[in-house]
Amino acid sequence: MMKSPLGQHLPMQQVTLEEGLIAFRCPESSGHYITLQAYWSWLKKQPERLEHLPQPPDIAPDASEPKSAKICPETGTIMIHYKVGHGFSFSIDRSITGGVWFDAGEWEALRSRNFHDEIHLIFTAPWQNAVMMAAAQEVHRNMLSERLGETLLEELQTLREQLKSHPHRDLALAYLNNVK
């Protein structure tokens, strides 16, 4: 019997999360735990990988508090947080067994943008490197916006795009660099 990694550590209920995908739901939090075997069995039966859908423009990133460590329902060991990135502000937790914990709404959020068939990739070095690079770029952009102002930054970004393929790019950059 698997116990929830949250709250009172109550026994979880077996549920069908997707057709052919068995998960365990926490009765307190409505979070889900999916074993590695259940995920791979389900994934193998999927006809093809789905194309990602864009992040809705009206959804602001969640600035929630960091999650506390969770205990794996299968092994009793601590699970590790992995940032999802790609417009998702949350992290998911992975056990040493490969099982994954999703807080309430996280599976549904991934499903809504067709990332649910790539859960196994979130834990890879290339995915995590891309998440870190995107976060660094966001920090850099925010710093530029703060110092230059949003209007000037947008004008510079437009100019930058124009100069990328311009045949006299070096001349234009020399001209801009010669500001007195």
C-alpha positions as CSV (number, residue, x, y, z in Angstrom):
1,M,0.0,0.0,0.0
2,M,1.4,3.4,-1.0
3,K,1.2,6.3,1.4
4,S,1.0,9.9,0.3
5,P,4.3,11.9,0.6
6,L,2.2,14.8,1.9
7,G,0.2,15.7,5.0
8,Q,-0.9,12.8,7.1
9,H,0.8,10.3,4.8
10,L,-2.6,8.6,4.2
11,P,-2.9,5.6,2.0
12,M,-3.3,6.6,-1.7
13,Q,-6.1,5.5,-4.0
14,Q,-5.4,3.8,-7.3
15,V,-6.9,5.8,-10.1
16,T,-6.8,5.9,-13.9
17,L,-5.2,9.2,-14.8
18,E,-5.3,8.7,-18.6
19,E,-6.6,5.8,-20.5
20,G,-4.1,3.0,-19.7
21,L,-2.2,5.1,-17.1
22,I,-2.6,3.9,-13.5
23,A,-1.6,6.4,-10.8
24,F,-2.1,6.8,-7.1
25,R,-4.0,9.8,-5.8
26,C,-3.5,11.5,-2.4
27,P,-6.9,11.8,-0.7
28,E,-5.8,15.0,1.1
29,S,-4.1,17.0,-1.7
30,S,-5.3,15.3,-4.9
31,G,-1.7,15.0,-6.0
32,H,-0.6,11.9,-8.1
33,Y,2.2,9.5,-8.0
34,I,3.0,7.5,-11.1
35,T,5.4,4.6,-11.0
36,L,8.0,4.3,-13.7
37,Q,6.6,1.0,-14.9
38,A,3.1,2.5,-15.3
39,Y,4.4,5.5,-17.2
40,W,6.5,3.5,-19.6
41,S,3.7,1.0,-20.3
42,W,1.3,3.9,-21.0
43,L,3.9,5.8,-23.1
44,K,4.7,2.8,-25.3
45,K,1.0,2.6,-26.3
46,Q,0.8,6.2,-27.3
47,P,0.6,6.5,-31.1
48,E,3.0,9.5,-31.4
49,R,4.6,12.3,-29.5
50,L,2.3,15.3,-29.4
51,E,3.4,18.8,-30.5
52,H,3.7,21.2,-27.7
53,L,1.1,23.8,-27.3
54,P,2.1,27.4,-26.4
55,Q,1.7,28.9,-23.0
56,P,-1.5,30.9,-22.8
57,P,-0.6,34.6,-22.7
58,D,-2.9,35.5,-19.9
59,I,-1.3,33.1,-17.4
60,A,1.2,34.7,-15.1
61,P,4.0,32.6,-13.6
62,D,3.3,31.1,-10.2
63,A,5.6,32.6,-7.6
64,S,4.9,29.9,-5.1
65,E,7.2,29.0,-2.2
66,P,9.7,26.2,-2.8
67,K,8.3,22.8,-2.1
68,S,9.4,20.8,0.9
69,A,11.2,17.4,0.4
70,K,8.8,14.5,-0.2
71,I,9.2,10.9,0.7
72,C,8.8,8.4,-2.0
73,P,5.7,6.2,-1.6
74,E,7.6,3.2,-3.0
75,T,11.0,3.3,-1.2
76,G,10.7,5.8,1.7
77,T,13.6,7.8,0.3
78,I,13.7,11.5,-0.4
79,M,12.5,12.5,-3.9
80,I,14.4,15.1,-5.9
81,H,12.9,18.3,-7.4
82,Y,13.3,19.0,-11.1
83,K,12.2,22.2,-12.6
84,V,9.9,21.7,-15.6
85,G,10.5,25.1,-17.3
86,H,9.1,25.8,-20.8
87,G,6.6,28.2,-19.4
88,F,5.7,26.0,-16.4
89,S,6.7,27.6,-13.0
90,F,6.6,24.4,-11.0
91,S,8.9,21.5,-10.2
92,I,8.0,17.9,-10.1
93,D,9.5,15.3,-7.8
94,R,11.2,12.1,-8.8
95,S,12.1,9.0,-6.8
96,I,15.2,6.9,-7.2
97,T,12.9,4.3,-8.7
98,G,11.9,6.7,-11.5
99,G,8.4,7.2,-10.1
100,V,7.1,10.8,-10.2
101,W,5.0,12.9,-7.9
102,F,2.7,15.6,-9.3
103,D,1.1,18.1,-6.9
104,A,-2.5,18.8,-7.6
105,G,-3.0,20.4,-11.0
106,E,0.5,19.7,-12.3
107,W,-0.3,16.7,-14.4
108,E,-3.3,18.6,-15.9
109,A,-1.1,21.6,-16.6
110,L,1.4,19.4,-18.5
111,R,-1.4,17.6,-20.3
112,S,-3.0,20.9,-21.4
113,R,0.1,21.8,-23.4
114,N,1.0,18.2,-24.5
115,F,4.1,17.9,-22.3
116,H,2.7,14.8,-20.5
117,D,4.3,12.4,-23.0
118,E,7.7,13.8,-22.2
119,I,7.9,13.5,-18.5
120,H,10.9,11.2,-18.8
121,L,12.8,13.9,-20.6
122,I,12.4,16.5,-17.8
123,F,15.0,14.6,-15.7
124,T,17.7,14.7,-18.4
125,A,20.7,17.0,-18.5
126,P,19.8,18.6,-21.8
127,W,16.3,19.5,-20.5
128,Q,17.6,20.8,-17.2
129,N,20.4,22.8,-18.9
130,A,17.7,24.4,-21.2
131,V,15.7,25.3,-18.1
132,M,18.7,27.0,-16.4
133,M,19.6,28.8,-19.6
134,A,16.1,30.2,-20.0
135,A,16.1,31.3,-16.3
136,A,19.5,33.1,-16.9
137,Q,18.2,34.8,-20.0
138,E,15.1,36.0,-18.1
139,V,17.3,37.5,-15.4
140,H,19.5,39.2,-18.0
141,R,16.4,40.6,-19.8
142,N,14.9,41.9,-16.6
143,M,18.2,43.6,-15.7
144,L,18.3,45.2,-19.1
145,S,14.7,46.3,-18.9
146,E,15.3,47.8,-15.4
147,R,18.4,49.7,-16.5
148,L,17.5,50.7,-20.1
149,G,13.7,50.9,-19.8
150,E,11.2,48.8,-21.6
151,T,10.8,51.1,-24.5
152,L,14.5,51.4,-25.4
153,L,15.0,47.7,-24.8
154,E,12.2,46.8,-27.3
155,E,13.7,49.3,-29.9
156,L,17.1,47.7,-29.4
157,Q,15.6,44.2,-29.8
158,T,14.0,45.3,-33.1
159,L,17.3,46.8,-34.3
160,R,19.1,43.7,-33.3
161,E,16.8,41.5,-35.4
162,Q,17.3,43.8,-38.4
163,L,21.1,43.8,-38.0
164,K,21.3,40.0,-37.8
165,S,21.1,39.6,-41.6
166,H,22.1,43.0,-42.8
167,P,25.0,43.0,-45.2
168,H,26.6,46.1,-43.5
169,R,26.0,45.0,-39.9
170,D,29.6,45.8,-38.9
171,L,29.3,49.4,-40.2
172,A,26.1,49.9,-38.3
173,L,27.6,48.5,-35.1
174,A,30.6,50.7,-35.5
175,Y,28.3,53.7,-35.9
176,L,26.4,52.8,-32.8
177,N,29.6,52.3,-30.8
178,N,30.8,55.7,-31.7
179,V,28.3,57.5,-29.5
180,K,29.7,60.7,-27.8
